[in-house]
Amino acid sequence: MSKIKVENGYNLFSPRYKSPFKYKDKEFFNVYQFMLYCQTNNAGLKEEATDILNARNNQRLYELDKYNKKGLKGFRDSFKNGKLSENLSEYLK
């Protein structure tokens, strides 16, 4: 069995693996960026969504990911009780 290719610490099955694509005239460099953009944009957090769309690497995305990041339970709970959570189930549909 051969090893899975790893690029910048991420294998090709990771949402953070470099896999550029275009969706609705917006360019994304990986699935992680797309997911974060959709979550924040759907919640009406336009400024945060724009920052995510303009990010050019995984490190910047990780800094901007306030909802999914481990270790930020209190901050994440405020998101869960806020606008992002209200629309998250609709986003997931």
N, C-alpha and C positions, 0 to 999 in steps of 0.2 A: 504494500500500500504506500503510495507516495504522499508526501506532505502537502498540505494546502498552501498555496502561495500567500505570502504575507507582504503587504505594502505599507510602509510607515506604521508598523505595529498592528495592522488590521488585516484579517483574511478576507477573501472575496465574499464571504457570507455575512460580513459585518455591515450594518447600515452606515458605518463610518468609512468604509472602503471607498477610495476615489472611483466614482462612477458617474461622470458628468452627463447630464441630460437636460432637456428643455421641456417645460410644461406650461402651457398657456402663456407663451412669450416670456417666461421667466426662466433663467438659467440656474441650475443647482449643481453642486459638485459632488453630492452624495445623497443617499436616502435620508440620513440623519438630518441634514439641513432642510430637506423637503418636509419631513415630519414636524420639525420645530416650527417652520414657517406656517404650515397648515394649522397647527394648534393655536398659535398666537394670532394669526390673521383671522381665523374663524371666531375667536373670542373677542374680536374687535380691538385688539391691542396692536394698532397699526404701526406705531413707532417701533415697538419691539420686533414686529414682523419684518419691517424694513431693515433693521439692524441685522437680523438673522439672514435675510436675503443678501445683504452686502458683505457678510462674513466670507472669508476666503480660505479658512483652514479649520480643522477640527478643534484646535485649541481655543479659538475665538468662539466657536459654537458652544463648546463646553462652558465657557464663561457666561454666555447668554442663556443657557438652558437652566432656567430657574424652577421649572416644574418637575423635571425628571431627575435632577441631580441628587445623588445620595448625600446624606449629611446635612440637608437643609430642611429637616422635618417641619419646623415652625413656619418657615417661609412657604414651603410646599403646601402646608395646611391652609395658609391664607389664600393661596391660589385655588385650592380645592373648594373653599367656601365662597370663592369669588366668580368673576365673569368667565374665566377660563373653564372652570369646572361646569358651569351652567351649560356651556355649549359643547363640552367634550363628548358627551354621549351622541349628540347630533353629528359631530365631526367624525366619530368612529363609524357611523352608519355609512 
